């Protein structure tokens, strides 16, 4: 039996702000949006160009307080060929990426930044 990862879901406070972040920061495209006003929620599925995996953003219309991420969630990860250019771009966009880091003091391989709801995204140098 073969399984394929199809999506991961995060809950967001402001759908438009979150969609714009993923579009501007990473070039994601909205694959589809499903609105369920009678049930008070909206789903937006975002994909990186050329990829199949989707990030599902869920906006619950009646959520008034920011979600508590807890200490179990860690991060999403995206690969990029030019890590330094990506880091510089995210700095220029005002996303306040953390400094470039390497594993166990090694050469720079990744950095983190947070989306509008505080979810961490790790940007990793492609091998």
Secondary structure, DSSP 4 states (H G I P E B T S, - for coil): ------EEEEE-S-HHHHHHHHHHHH--EEEEEEEEGGGTEEEEEEE-TT---EEEEEEETT--SPPP-TTT---EEEEES-HHHHHHHHHHTT--PPPPB-GGG-S--EEEEE-TT--EEEEEE--
